[in-house]
Amino acid sequence: MARKDRVPRGYIPILIGHGEEREKILVHMEHLKQPYFLELLDLAVQEFGYEQQGILHIPCTTKVFQSIIGIIRKPKS
């Protein structure tokens, strides 16, 4: 694997978007257990089923995904 393609430890690559408008984003594994992120995973299952090959693809816009990640990252008061 080329050095630029390496994923940092603790992160997973996720493909976000629909059709030709896709973006590869690295997400920390801690986010995977958050309720909002679990909803995104359910959306991916509804769209693609459990048999996705290769990189995980979540069918939502980058803007929606970044908003959800922002909510997850926000410290709880």
mmJSON file of the N, C-alpha and C atoms, coordinates in Angstrom:
{"data_MODEL":{"atom_site":{
"group_PDB":["ATOM","ATOM","ATOM","ATOM","ATOM","ATOM","ATOM","ATOM","ATOM","ATOM","ATOM","ATOM","ATOM","ATOM","ATOM","ATOM","ATOM","ATOM","ATOM","ATOM","ATOM","ATOM","ATOM","ATOM","ATOM","ATOM","ATOM","ATOM","ATOM","ATOM","ATOM","ATOM","ATOM","ATOM","ATOM","ATOM","ATOM","ATOM","ATOM","ATOM","ATOM","ATOM","ATOM","ATOM","ATOM","ATOM","ATOM","ATOM","ATOM","ATOM","ATOM","ATOM","ATOM","ATOM","ATOM","ATOM","ATOM","ATOM","ATOM","ATOM","ATOM","ATOM","ATOM","ATOM","ATOM","ATOM","ATOM","ATOM","ATOM","ATOM","ATOM","ATOM","ATOM","ATOM","ATOM","ATOM","ATOM","ATOM","ATOM","ATOM","ATOM","ATOM","ATOM","ATOM","ATOM","ATOM","ATOM","ATOM","ATOM","ATOM","ATOM","ATOM","ATOM","ATOM","ATOM","ATOM","ATOM","ATOM","ATOM","ATOM","ATOM","ATOM","ATOM","ATOM","ATOM","ATOM","ATOM","ATOM","ATOM","ATOM","ATOM","ATOM","ATOM","ATOM","ATOM","ATOM","ATOM","ATOM","ATOM","ATOM","ATOM","ATOM","ATOM","ATOM","ATOM","ATOM","ATOM","ATOM","ATOM","ATOM","ATOM","ATOM","ATOM","ATOM","ATOM","ATOM","ATOM","ATOM","ATOM","ATOM","ATOM","ATOM","ATOM","ATOM","ATOM","ATOM","ATOM","ATOM","ATOM","ATOM","ATOM","ATOM","ATOM","ATOM","ATOM","ATOM","ATOM","ATOM","ATOM","ATOM","ATOM","ATOM","ATOM","ATOM","ATOM","ATOM","ATOM","ATOM","ATOM","ATOM","ATOM","ATOM","ATOM","ATOM","ATOM","ATOM","ATOM","ATOM","ATOM","ATOM","ATOM","ATOM","ATOM","ATOM","ATOM","ATOM","ATOM","ATOM","ATOM","ATOM","ATOM","ATOM","ATOM","ATOM","ATOM","ATOM","ATOM","ATOM","ATOM","ATOM","ATOM","ATOM","ATOM","ATOM","ATOM","ATOM","ATOM","ATOM","ATOM","ATOM","ATOM","ATOM","ATOM","ATOM","ATOM","ATOM","ATOM","ATOM","ATOM","ATOM","ATOM","ATOM","ATOM","ATOM","ATOM","ATOM","ATOM","ATOM","ATOM","ATOM","ATOM"],
"id":[1,2,3,4,5,6,7,8,9,10,11,12,13,14,15,16,17,18,19,20,21,22,23,24,25,26,27,28,29,30,31,32,33,34,35,36,37,38,39,40,41,42,43,44,45,46,47,48,49,50,51,52,53,54,55,56,57,58,59,60,61,62,63,64,65,66,67,68,69,70,71,72,73,74,75,76,77,78,79,80,81,82,83,84,85,86,87,88,89,90,91,92,93,94,95,96,97,98,99,100,101,102,103,104,105,106,107,108,109,110,111,112,113,114,115,116,117,118,119,120,121,122,123,124,125,126,127,128,129,130,131,132,133,134,135,136,137,138,139,140,141,142,143,144,145,146,147,148,149,150,151,152,153,154,155,156,157,158,159,160,161,162,163,164,165,166,167,168,169,170,171,172,173,174,175,176,177,178,179,180,181,182,183,184,185,186,187,188,189,190,191,192,193,194,195,196,197,198,199,200,201,202,203,204,205,206,207,208,209,210,211,212,213,214,215,216,217,218,219,220,221,222,223,224,225,226,227,228,229,230,231],
"type_symbol":["N","C","C","N","C","C","N","C","C","N","C","C","N","C","C","N","C","C","N","C","C","N","C","C","N","C","C","N","C","C","N","C","C","N","C","C","N","C","C","N","C","C","N","C","C","N","C","C","N","C","C","N","C","C","N","C","C","N","C","C","N","C","C","N","C","C","N","C","C","N","C","C","N","C","C","N","C","C","N","C","C","N","C","C","N","C","C","N","C","C","N","C","C","N","C","C","N","C","C","N","C","C","N","C","C","N","C","C","N","C","C","N","C","C","N","C","C","N","C","C","N","C","C","N","C","C","N","C","C","N","C","C","N","C","C","N","C","C","N","C","C","N","C","C","N","C","C","N","C","C","N","C","C","N","C","C","N","C","C","N","C","C","N","C","C","N","C","C","N","C","C","N","C","C","N","C","C","N","C","C","N","C","C","N","C","C","N","C","C","N","C","C","N","C","C","N","C","C","N","C","C","N","C","C","N","C","C","N","C","C","N","C","C","N","C","C","N","C","C","N","C","C","N","C","C","N","C","C","N","C","C"],
"label_atom_id":["N","CA","C","N","CA","C","N","CA","C","N","CA","C","N","CA","C","N","CA","C","N","CA","C","N","CA","C","N","CA","C","N","CA","C","N","CA","C","N","CA","C","N","CA","C","N","CA","C","N","CA","C","N","CA","C","N","CA","C","N","CA","C","N","CA","C","N","CA","C","N","CA","C","N","CA","C","N","CA","C","N","CA","C","N","CA","C","N","CA","C","N","CA","C","N","CA","C","N","CA","C","N","CA","C","N","CA","C","N","CA","C","N","CA","C","N","CA","C","N","CA","C","N","CA","C","N","CA","C","N","CA","C","N","CA","C","N","CA","C","N","CA","C","N","CA","C","N","CA","C","N","CA","C","N","CA","C","N","CA","C","N","CA","C","N","CA","C","N","CA","C","N","CA","C","N","CA","C","N","CA","C","N","CA","C","N","CA","C","N","CA","C","N","CA","C","N","CA","C","N","CA","C","N","CA","C","N","CA","C","N","CA","C","N","CA","C","N","CA","C","N","CA","C","N","CA","C","N","CA","C","N","CA","C","N","CA","C","N","CA","C","N","CA","C","N","CA","C","N","CA","C","N","CA","C","N","CA","C","N","CA","C","N","CA","C","N","CA","C"],
"label_alt_id":[null,null,null,null,null,null,null,null,null,null,null,null,null,null,null,null,null,null,null,null,null,null,null,null,null,null,null,null,null,null,null,null,null,null,null,null,null,null,null,null,null,null,null,null,null,null,null,null,null,null,null,null,null,null,null,null,null,null,null,null,null,null,null,null,null,null,null,null,null,null,null,null,null,null,null,null,null,null,null,null,null,null,null,null,null,null,null,null,null,null,null,null,null,null,null,null,null,null,null,null,null,null,null,null,null,null,null,null,null,null,null,null,null,null,null,null,null,null,null,null,null,null,null,null,null,null,null,null,null,null,null,null,null,null,null,null,null,null,null,null,null,null,null,null,null,null,null,null,null,null,null,null,null,null,null,null,null,null,null,null,null,null,null,null,null,null,null,null,null,null,null,null,null,null,null,null,null,null,null,null,null,null,null,null,null,null,null,null,null,null,null,null,null,null,null,null,null,null,null,null,null,null,null,null,null,null,null,null,null,null,null,null,null,null,null,null,null,null,null,null,null,null,null,null,null,null,null,null,null,null,null],
"label_comp_id":["MET","MET","MET","ALA","ALA","ALA","ARG","ARG","ARG","LYS","LYS","LYS","ASP","ASP","ASP","ARG","ARG","ARG","VAL","VAL","VAL","PRO","PRO","PRO","ARG","ARG","ARG","GLY","GLY","GLY","TYR","TYR","TYR","ILE","ILE","ILE","PRO","PRO","PRO","ILE","ILE","ILE","LEU","LEU","LEU","ILE","ILE","ILE","GLY","GLY","GLY","HIS","HIS","HIS","GLY","GLY","GLY","GLU","GLU","GLU","GLU","GLU","GLU","ARG","ARG","ARG","GLU","GLU","GLU","LYS","LYS","LYS","ILE","ILE","ILE","LEU","LEU","LEU","VAL","VAL","VAL","HIS","HIS","HIS","MET","MET","MET","GLU","GLU","GLU","HIS","HIS","HIS","LEU","LEU","LEU","LYS","LYS","LYS","GLN","GLN","GLN","PRO","PRO","PRO","TYR","TYR","TYR","PHE","PHE","PHE","LEU","LEU","LEU","GLU","GLU","GLU","LEU","LEU","LEU","LEU","LEU","LEU","ASP","ASP","ASP","LEU","LEU","LEU","ALA","ALA","ALA","VAL","VAL","VAL","GLN","GLN","GLN","GLU","GLU","GLU","PHE","PHE","PHE","GLY","GLY","GLY","TYR","TYR","TYR","GLU","GLU","GLU","GLN","GLN","GLN","GLN","GLN","GLN","GLY","GLY","GLY","ILE","ILE","ILE","LEU","LEU","LEU","HIS","HIS","HIS","ILE","ILE","ILE","PRO","PRO","PRO","CYS","CYS","CYS","THR","THR","THR","THR","THR","THR","LYS","LYS","LYS","VAL","VAL","VAL","PHE","PHE","PHE","GLN","GLN","GLN","SER","SER","SER","ILE","ILE","ILE","ILE","ILE","ILE","GLY","GLY","GLY","ILE","ILE","ILE","ILE","ILE","ILE","ARG","ARG","ARG","LYS","LYS","LYS","PRO","PRO","PRO","LYS","LYS","LYS","SER","SER","SER"],
"label_asym_id":["A","A","A","A","A","A","A","A","A","A","A","A","A","A","A","A","A","A","A","A","A","A","A","A","A","A","A","A","A","A","A","A","A","A","A","A","A","A","A","A","A","A","A","A","A","A","A","A","A","A","A","A","A","A","A","A","A","A","A","A","A","A","A","A","A","A","A","A","A","A","A","A","A","A","A","A","A","A","A","A","A","A","A","A","A","A","A","A","A","A","A","A","A","A","A","A","A","A","A","A","A","A","A","A","A","A","A","A","A","A","A","A","A","A","A","A","A","A","A","A","A","A","A","A","A","A","A","A","A","A","A","A","A","A","A","A","A","A","A","A","A","A","A","A","A","A","A","A","A","A","A","A","A","A","A","A","A","A","A","A","A","A","A","A","A","A","A","A","A","A","A","A","A","A","A","A","A","A","A","A","A","A","A","A","A","A","A","A","A","A","A","A","A","A","A","A","A","A","A","A","A","A","A","A","A","A","A","A","A","A","A","A","A","A","A","A","A","A","A","A","A","A","A","A","A","A","A","A","A","A","A"],
"label_entity_id":["1","1","1","1","1","1","1","1","1","1","1","1","1","1","1","1","1","1","1","1","1","1","1","1","1","1","1","1","1","1","1","1","1","1","1","1","1","1","1","1","1","1","1","1","1","1","1","1","1","1","1","1","1","1","1","1","1","1","1","1","1","1","1","1","1","1","1","1","1","1","1","1","1","1","1","1","1","1","1","1","1","1","1","1","1","1","1","1","1","1","1","1","1","1","1","1","1","1","1","1","1","1","1","1","1","1","1","1","1","1","1","1","1","1","1","1","1","1","1","1","1","1","1","1","1","1","1","1","1","1","1","1","1","1","1","1","1","1","1","1","1","1","1","1","1","1","1","1","1","1","1","1","1","1","1","1","1","1","1","1","1","1","1","1","1","1","1","1","1","1","1","1","1","1","1","1","1","1","1","1","1","1","1","1","1","1","1","1","1","1","1","1","1","1","1","1","1","1","1","1","1","1","1","1","1","1","1","1","1","1","1","1","1","1","1","1","1","1","1","1","1","1","1","1","1","1","1","1","1","1","1"],
"label_seq_id":[1,1,1,2,2,2,3,3,3,4,4,4,5,5,5,6,6,6,7,7,7,8,8,8,9,9,9,10,10,10,11,11,11,12,12,12,13,13,13,14,14,14,15,15,15,16,16,16,17,17,17,18,18,18,19,19,19,20,20,20,21,21,21,22,22,22,23,23,23,24,24,24,25,25,25,26,26,26,27,27,27,28,28,28,29,29,29,30,30,30,31,31,31,32,32,32,33,33,33,34,34,34,35,35,35,36,36,36,37,37,37,38,38,38,39,39,39,40,40,40,41,41,41,42,42,42,43,43,43,44,44,44,45,45,45,46,46,46,47,47,47,48,48,48,49,49,49,50,50,50,51,51,51,52,52,52,53,53,53,54,54,54,55,55,55,56,56,56,57,57,57,58,58,58,59,59,59,60,60,60,61,61,61,62,62,62,63,63,63,64,64,64,65,65,65,66,66,66,67,67,67,68,68,68,69,69,69,70,70,70,71,71,71,72,72,72,73,73,73,74,74,74,75,75,75,76,76,76,77,77,77],
"pdbx_PDB_ins_code":[null,null,null,null,null,null,null,null,null,null,null,null,null,null,null,null,null,null,null,null,null,null,null,null,null,null,null,null,null,null,null,null,null,null,null,null,null,null,null,null,null,null,null,null,null,null,null,null,null,null,null,null,null,null,null,null,null,null,null,null,null,null,null,null,null,null,null,null,null,null,null,null,null,null,null,null,null,null,null,null,null,null,null,null,null,null,null,null,null,null,null,null,null,null,null,null,null,null,null,null,null,null,null,null,null,null,null,null,null,null,null,null,null,null,null,null,null,null,null,null,null,null,null,null,null,null,null,null,null,null,null,null,null,null,null,null,null,null,null,null,null,null,null,null,null,null,null,null,null,null,null,null,null,null,null,null,null,null,null,null,null,null,null,null,null,null,null,null,null,null,null,null,null,null,null,null,null,null,null,null,null,null,null,null,null,null,null,null,null,null,null,null,null,null,null,null,null,null,null,null,null,null,null,null,null,null,null,null,null,null,null,null,null,null,null,null,null,null,null,null,null,null,null,null,null,null,null,null,null,null,null],
"Cartn_x":[0.847,0.0,0.891,0.598,1.385,1.215,2.237,2.233,1.047,0.694,-0.404,-1.764,-1.847,-3.107,-3.295,-2.32,-2.436,-3.439,-4.201,-5.194,-4.57,-4.61,-4.027,-4.705,-3.95,-4.48,-5.662,-6.743,-7.924,-8.96,-8.682,-9.606,-10.031,-11.204,-11.646,-12.053,-11.792,-12.227,-13.703,-14.434,-15.849,-16.09,-16.867,-17.238,-18.611,-18.708,-19.937,-20.462,-21.78,-22.376,-23.247,-23.773,-24.653,-24.065,-24.254,-23.841,-22.388,-22.158,-20.795,-20.23,-21.088,-20.634,-20.333,-19.126,-18.687,-17.398,-17.233,-16.024,-15.567,-14.264,-13.694,-13.304,-13.805,-13.57,-13.032,-12.092,-11.591,-12.352,-12.852,-13.654,-13.015,-12.907,-12.352,-13.307,-12.75,-13.563,-14.472,-14.121,-14.97,-16.339,-16.384,-17.655,-18.645,-18.149,-19.012,-20.07,-19.815,-20.757,-21.764,-21.657,-22.568,-23.932,-25.024,-26.373,-26.595,-26.102,-26.289,-25.566,-24.384,-23.629,-24.289,-24.845,-25.553,-26.733,-27.38,-28.463,-27.936,-26.751,-26.14,-25.827,-25.36,-25.081,-26.37,-27.453,-28.752,-29.18,-28.935,-29.248,-28.457,-27.185,-26.339,-26.86,-27.323,-27.868,-29.13,-29.991,-31.225,-30.933,-29.896,-29.55,-28.768,-27.793,-26.859,-26.91,-27.594,-27.608,-26.33,-26.177,-25.02,-23.833,-23.956,-22.921,-22.037,-21.816,-20.953,-19.537,-18.944,-17.562,-16.659,-15.495,-14.523,-14.889,-14.642,-14.844,-16.334,-16.62,-17.987,-18.539,-19.735,-20.368,-21.632,-21.745,-22.934,-23.605,-24.863,-25.555,-26.185,-25.374,-25.886,-24.949,-25.374,-24.515,-23.364,-22.303,-21.15,-21.561,-22.419,-22.869,-23.601,-24.508,-25.236,-24.263,-23.347,-22.388,-21.523,-21.023,-20.179,-20.976,-22.254,-23.098,-23.224,-23.414,-23.543,-22.232,-21.121,-19.819,-19.611,-20.036,-19.931,-20.727,-21.914,-22.738,-22.046,-21.483,-20.816,-19.596,-18.844,-17.628,-17.895,-19.08,-19.396,-19.354,-18.596,-18.531,-19.894,-20.194,-21.457,-21.334,-22.347,-22.33,-23.128],
"Cartn_y":[-1.176,0.0,1.238,2.19,3.41,4.224,4.955,5.732,6.691,7.36,8.32,7.646,6.351,5.624,4.989,5.079,4.466,5.207,4.426,4.989,5.006,6.148,6.21,5.22,4.721,3.785,4.435,3.65,4.132,4.776,4.858,5.471,4.453,4.686,3.868,4.797,4.382,5.199,4.926,5.97,5.856,6.693,6.158,6.87,7.49,8.797,9.537,10.076,9.994,10.642,9.724,10.319,9.631,9.761,8.737,8.811,9.186,10.184,10.628,11.55,12.118,13.049,12.289,11.753,10.976,11.562,11.399,11.881,10.836,10.577,9.64,10.416,9.967,10.628,9.605,10.024,9.161,9.486,8.449,8.609,7.811,8.428,7.72,6.611,5.463,4.296,4.542,5.461,5.782,6.296,6.945,7.492,6.402,5.231,4.162,3.709,3.894,3.419,4.492,5.677,6.765,6.565,6.88,6.662,7.328,8.553,9.228,8.481,7.979,7.258,5.911,5.293,4.029,4.218,5.381,5.69,5.758,6.34,6.376,4.974,4.118,2.735,2.014,2.282,1.703,2.185,3.446,3.994,3.266,2.991,2.267,0.848,0.209,-1.153,-1.136,-0.154,-0.052,0.14,0.908,1.21,0.087,-0.503,-1.446,-2.855,-3.049,-4.356,-4.578,-5.794,-6.127,-6.629,-6.703,-7.31,-6.297,-5.126,-4.138,-4.695,-4.472,-4.89,-3.665,-3.816,-2.722,-1.679,-0.435,0.682,0.849,1.17,1.393,2.638,2.523,3.627,4.024,5.307,5.831,6.821,6.554,7.381,8.64,9.609,10.906,11.972,13.215,14.285,14.526,15.096,15.425,16.418,17.358,18.371,17.717,16.79,16.084,15.272,14.57,13.746,14.602,15.721,16.597,17.175,17.457,17.941,16.893,15.655,14.565,14.359,14.394,14.251,15.415,16.614,17.77,17.577,17.003,16.719,15.695,14.679,13.62,14.186,15.053,15.619,16.649,17.247,18.325,17.766,18.404,17.909,18.014,17.004,16.996,17.903,18.729,19.661,19.122],
"Cartn_z":[0.0,0.0,0.0,-0.873,-0.946,0.327,0.689,1.933,1.996,0.891,0.901,1.08,0.798,0.919,2.285,3.151,4.476,5.332,6.058,6.969,8.359,9.044,10.388,11.336,12.276,13.267,13.992,14.143,14.849,13.944,12.65,11.699,10.646,10.047,8.923,7.782,6.548,5.413,5.121,4.806,4.465,3.224,2.311,1.101,1.331,1.183,1.438,0.119,-0.095,-1.261,-2.081,-3.16,-4.112,-5.511,-6.324,-7.726,-7.896,-8.754,-9.048,-7.97,-7.146,-6.117,-4.831,-4.762,-3.602,-3.054,-1.76,-1.102,-0.093,-0.077,0.886,2.134,3.286,4.553,5.552,6.383,7.45,8.731,9.383,10.594,11.718,12.879,14.033,14.456,14.805,15.151,16.346,17.234,18.381,17.951,16.78,16.298,15.891,15.573,15.07,16.067,17.348,18.356,18.785,18.22,18.573,17.903,18.597,18.035,16.676,16.491,15.202,14.088,14.385,13.371,13.077,14.098,13.886,12.935,12.991,12.058,10.626,10.458,9.123,8.622,9.514,9.121,8.729,9.441,9.063,7.68,7.39,6.072,4.985,5.259,4.306,4.089,5.15,5.026,4.178,4.4,3.621,2.138,1.839,0.443,-0.23,0.487,-0.133,0.436,1.563,2.203,3.005,3.487,4.323,3.52,2.215,1.384,0.667,1.25,0.613,0.486,-0.66,-0.898,-0.817,-0.213,-0.169,0.867,0.522,1.444,1.777,3.027,3.481,2.796,2.228,1.52,2.265,2.609,3.281,2.333,1.981,0.981,1.578,1.929,2.375,1.843,1.889,1.395,2.372,1.856,2.696,3.779,3.432,4.39,5.566,5.276,6.34,7.182,6.539,7.268,8.192,7.691,8.508,9.686,9.478,10.578,11.672,11.273,12.245,12.996,12.289,12.953,13.919,13.544,14.432,15.716,15.597,16.778,17.666,17.061,17.825,18.556,17.905,18.491,19.569,19.55,20.503,21.918,22.803,24.182,24.869,25.67,26.403,27.618,27.825,28.965,30.102],
"occupancy":[1.0,1.0,1.0,1.0,1.0,1.0,1.0,1.0,1.0,1.0,1.0,1.0,1.0,1.0,1.0,1.0,1.0,1.0,1.0,1.0,1.0,1.0,1.0,1.0,1.0,1.0,1.0,1.0,1.0,1.0,1.0,1.0,1.0,1.0,1.0,1.0,1.0,1.0,1.0,1.0,1.0,1.0,1.0,1.0,1.0,1.0,1.0,1.0,1.0,1.0,1.0,1.0,1.0,1.0,1.0,1.0,1.0,1.0,1.0,1.0,1.0,1.0,1.0,1.0,1.0,1.0,1.0,1.0,1.0,1.0,1.0,1.0,1.0,1.0,1.0,1.0,1.0,1.0,1.0,1.0,1.0,1.0,1.0,1.0,1.0,1.0,1.0,1.0,1.0,1.0,1.0,1.0,1.0,1.0,1.0,1.0,1.0,1.0,1.0,1.0,1.0,1.0,1.0,1.0,1.0,1.0,1.0,1.0,1.0,1.0,1.0,1.0,1.0,1.0,1.0,1.0,1.0,1.0,1.0,1.0,1.0,1.0,1.0,1.0,1.0,1.0,1.0,1.0,1.0,1.0,1.0,1.0,1.0,1.0,1.0,1.0,1.0,1.0,1.0,1.0,1.0,1.0,1.0,1.0,1.0,1.0,1.0,1.0,1.0,1.0,1.0,1.0,1.0,1.0,1.0,1.0,1.0,1.0,1.0,1.0,1.0,1.0,1.0,1.0,1.0,1.0,1.0,1.0,1.0,1.0,1.0,1.0,1.0,1.0,1.0,1.0,1.0,1.0,1.0,1.0,1.0,1.0,1.0,1.0,1.0,1.0,1.0,1.0,1.0,1.0,1.0,1.0,1.0,1.0,1.0,1.0,1.0,1.0,1.0,1.0,1.0,1.0,1.0,1.0,1.0,1.0,1.0,1.0,1.0,1.0,1.0,1.0,1.0,1.0,1.0,1.0,1.0,1.0,1.0,1.0,1.0,1.0,1.0,1.0,1.0,1.0,1.0,1.0,1.0,1.0,1.0],
"B_iso_or_equiv":[0.0,0.0,0.0,0.0,0.0,0.0,0.0,0.0,0.0,0.0,0.0,0.0,0.0,0.0,0.0,0.0,0.0,0.0,0.0,0.0,0.0,0.0,0.0,0.0,0.0,0.0,0.0,0.0,0.0,0.0,0.0,0.0,0.0,0.0,0.0,0.0,0.0,0.0,0.0,0.0,0.0,0.0,0.0,0.0,0.0,0.0,0.0,0.0,0.0,0.0,0.0,0.0,0.0,0.0,0.0,0.0,0.0,0.0,0.0,0.0,0.0,0.0,0.0,0.0,0.0,0.0,0.0,0.0,0.0,0.0,0.0,0.0,0.0,0.0,0.0,0.0,0.0,0.0,0.0,0.0,0.0,0.0,0.0,0.0,0.0,0.0,0.0,0.0,0.0,0.0,0.0,0.0,0.0,0.0,0.0,0.0,0.0,0.0,0.0,0.0,0.0,0.0,0.0,0.0,0.0,0.0,0.0,0.0,0.0,0.0,0.0,0.0,0.0,0.0,0.0,0.0,0.0,0.0,0.0,0.0,0.0,0.0,0.0,0.0,0.0,0.0,0.0,0.0,0.0,0.0,0.0,0.0,0.0,0.0,0.0,0.0,0.0,0.0,0.0,0.0,0.0,0.0,0.0,0.0,0.0,0.0,0.0,0.0,0.0,0.0,0.0,0.0,0.0,0.0,0.0,0.0,0.0,0.0,0.0,0.0,0.0,0.0,0.0,0.0,0.0,0.0,0.0,0.0,0.0,0.0,0.0,0.0,0.0,0.0,0.0,0.0,0.0,0.0,0.0,0.0,0.0,0.0,0.0,0.0,0.0,0.0,0.0,0.0,0.0,0.0,0.0,0.0,0.0,0.0,0.0,0.0,0.0,0.0,0.0,0.0,0.0,0.0,0.0,0.0,0.0,0.0,0.0,0.0,0.0,0.0,0.0,0.0,0.0,0.0,0.0,0.0,0.0,0.0,0.0,0.0,0.0,0.0,0.0,0.0,0.0,0.0,0.0,0.0,0.0,0.0,0.0],
"pdbx_formal_charge":[null,null,null,null,null,null,null,null,null,null,null,null,null,null,null,null,null,null,null,null,null,null,null,null,null,null,null,null,null,null,null,null,null,null,null,null,null,null,null,null,null,null,null,null,null,null,null,null,null,null,null,null,null,null,null,null,null,null,null,null,null,null,null,null,null,null,null,null,null,null,null,null,null,null,null,null,null,null,null,null,null,null,null,null,null,null,null,null,null,null,null,null,null,null,null,null,null,null,null,null,null,null,null,null,null,null,null,null,null,null,null,null,null,null,null,null,null,null,null,null,null,null,null,null,null,null,null,null,null,null,null,null,null,null,null,null,null,null,null,null,null,null,null,null,null,null,null,null,null,null,null,null,null,null,null,null,null,null,null,null,null,null,null,null,null,null,null,null,null,null,null,null,null,null,null,null,null,null,null,null,null,null,null,null,null,null,null,null,null,null,null,null,null,null,null,null,null,null,null,null,null,null,null,null,null,null,null,null,null,null,null,null,null,null,null,null,null,null,null,null,null,null,null,null,null,null,null,null,null,null,null],
"auth_seq_id":[1,1,1,2,2,2,3,3,3,4,4,4,5,5,5,6,6,6,7,7,7,8,8,8,9,9,9,10,10,10,11,11,11,12,12,12,13,13,13,14,14,14,15,15,15,16,16,16,17,17,17,18,18,18,19,19,19,20,20,20,21,21,21,22,22,22,23,23,23,24,24,24,25,25,25,26,26,26,27,27,27,28,28,28,29,29,29,30,30,30,31,31,31,32,32,32,33,33,33,34,34,34,35,35,35,36,36,36,37,37,37,38,38,38,39,39,39,40,40,40,41,41,41,42,42,42,43,43,43,44,44,44,45,45,45,46,46,46,47,47,47,48,48,48,49,49,49,50,50,50,51,51,51,52,52,52,53,53,53,54,54,54,55,55,55,56,56,56,57,57,57,58,58,58,59,59,59,60,60,60,61,61,61,62,62,62,63,63,63,64,64,64,65,65,65,66,66,66,67,67,67,68,68,68,69,69,69,70,70,70,71,71,71,72,72,72,73,73,73,74,74,74,75,75,75,76,76,76,77,77,77],
"auth_comp_id":["MET","MET","MET","ALA","ALA","ALA","ARG","ARG","ARG","LYS","LYS","LYS","ASP","ASP","ASP","ARG","ARG","ARG","VAL","VAL","VAL","PRO","PRO","PRO","ARG","ARG","ARG","GLY","GLY","GLY","TYR","TYR","TYR","ILE","ILE","ILE","PRO","PRO","PRO","ILE","ILE","ILE","LEU","LEU","LEU","ILE","ILE","ILE","GLY","GLY","GLY","HIS","HIS","HIS","GLY","GLY","GLY","GLU","GLU","GLU","GLU","GLU","GLU","ARG","ARG","ARG","GLU","GLU","GLU","LYS","LYS","LYS","ILE","ILE","ILE","LEU","LEU","LEU","VAL","VAL","VAL","HIS","HIS","HIS","MET","MET","MET","GLU","GLU","GLU","HIS","HIS","HIS","LEU","LEU","LEU","LYS","LYS","LYS","GLN","GLN","GLN","PRO","PRO","PRO","TYR","TYR","TYR","PHE","PHE","PHE","LEU","LEU","LEU","GLU","GLU","GLU","LEU","LEU","LEU","LEU","LEU","LEU","ASP","ASP","ASP","LEU","LEU","LEU","ALA","ALA","ALA","VAL","VAL","VAL","GLN","GLN","GLN","GLU","GLU","GLU","PHE","PHE","PHE","GLY","GLY","GLY","TYR","TYR","TYR","GLU","GLU","GLU","GLN","GLN","GLN","GLN","GLN","GLN","GLY","GLY","GLY","ILE","ILE","ILE","LEU","LEU","LEU","HIS","HIS","HIS","ILE","ILE","ILE","PRO","PRO","PRO","CYS","CYS","CYS","THR","THR","THR","THR","THR","THR","LYS","LYS","LYS","VAL","VAL","VAL","PHE","PHE","PHE","GLN","GLN","GLN","SER","SER","SER","ILE","ILE","ILE","ILE","ILE","ILE","GLY","GLY","GLY","ILE","ILE","ILE","ILE","ILE","ILE","ARG","ARG","ARG","LYS","LYS","LYS","PRO","PRO","PRO","LYS","LYS","LYS","SER","SER","SER"],
"auth_asym_id":["A","A","A","A","A","A","A","A","A","A","A","A","A","A","A","A","A","A","A","A","A","A","A","A","A","A","A","A","A","A","A","A","A","A","A","A","A","A","A","A","A","A","A","A","A","A","A","A","A","A","A","A","A","A","A","A","A","A","A","A","A","A","A","A","A","A","A","A","A","A","A","A","A","A","A","A","A","A","A","A","A","A","A","A","A","A","A","A","A","A","A","A","A","A","A","A","A","A","A","A","A","A","A","A","A","A","A","A","A","A","A","A","A","A","A","A","A","A","A","A","A","A","A","A","A","A","A","A","A","A","A","A","A","A","A","A","A","A","A","A","A","A","A","A","A","A","A","A","A","A","A","A","A","A","A","A","A","A","A","A","A","A","A","A","A","A","A","A","A","A","A","A","A","A","A","A","A","A","A","A","A","A","A","A","A","A","A","A","A","A","A","A","A","A","A","A","A","A","A","A","A","A","A","A","A","A","A","A","A","A","A","A","A","A","A","A","A","A","A","A","A","A","A","A","A","A","A","A","A","A","A"],
"auth_atom_id":["N","CA","C","N","CA","C","N","CA","C","N","CA","C","N","CA","C","N","CA","C","N","CA","C","N","CA","C","N","CA","C","N","CA","C","N","CA","C","N","CA","C","N","CA","C","N","CA","C","N","CA","C","N","CA","C","N","CA","C","N","CA","C","N","CA","C","N","CA","C","N","CA","C","N","CA","C","N","CA","C","N","CA","C","N","CA","C","N","CA","C","N","CA","C","N","CA","C","N","CA","C","N","CA","C","N","CA","C","N","CA","C","N","CA","C","N","CA","C","N","CA","C","N","CA","C","N","CA","C","N","CA","C","N","CA","C","N","CA","C","N","CA","C","N","CA","C","N","CA","C","N","CA","C","N","CA","C","N","CA","C","N","CA","C","N","CA","C","N","CA","C","N","CA","C","N","CA","C","N","CA","C","N","CA","C","N","CA","C","N","CA","C","N","CA","C","N","CA","C","N","CA","C","N","CA","C","N","CA","C","N","CA","C","N","CA","C","N","CA","C","N","CA","C","N","CA","C","N","CA","C","N","CA","C","N","CA","C","N","CA","C","N","CA","C","N","CA","C","N","CA","C","N","CA","C","N","CA","C","N","CA","C","N","CA","C","N","CA","C"],
"pdbx_PDB_model_num":[1,1,1,1,1,1,1,1,1,1,1,1,1,1,1,1,1,1,1,1,1,1,1,1,1,1,1,1,1,1,1,1,1,1,1,1,1,1,1,1,1,1,1,1,1,1,1,1,1,1,1,1,1,1,1,1,1,1,1,1,1,1,1,1,1,1,1,1,1,1,1,1,1,1,1,1,1,1,1,1,1,1,1,1,1,1,1,1,1,1,1,1,1,1,1,1,1,1,1,1,1,1,1,1,1,1,1,1,1,1,1,1,1,1,1,1,1,1,1,1,1,1,1,1,1,1,1,1,1,1,1,1,1,1,1,1,1,1,1,1,1,1,1,1,1,1,1,1,1,1,1,1,1,1,1,1,1,1,1,1,1,1,1,1,1,1,1,1,1,1,1,1,1,1,1,1,1,1,1,1,1,1,1,1,1,1,1,1,1,1,1,1,1,1,1,1,1,1,1,1,1,1,1,1,1,1,1,1,1,1,1,1,1,1,1,1,1,1,1,1,1,1,1,1,1,1,1,1,1,1,1]
}}}
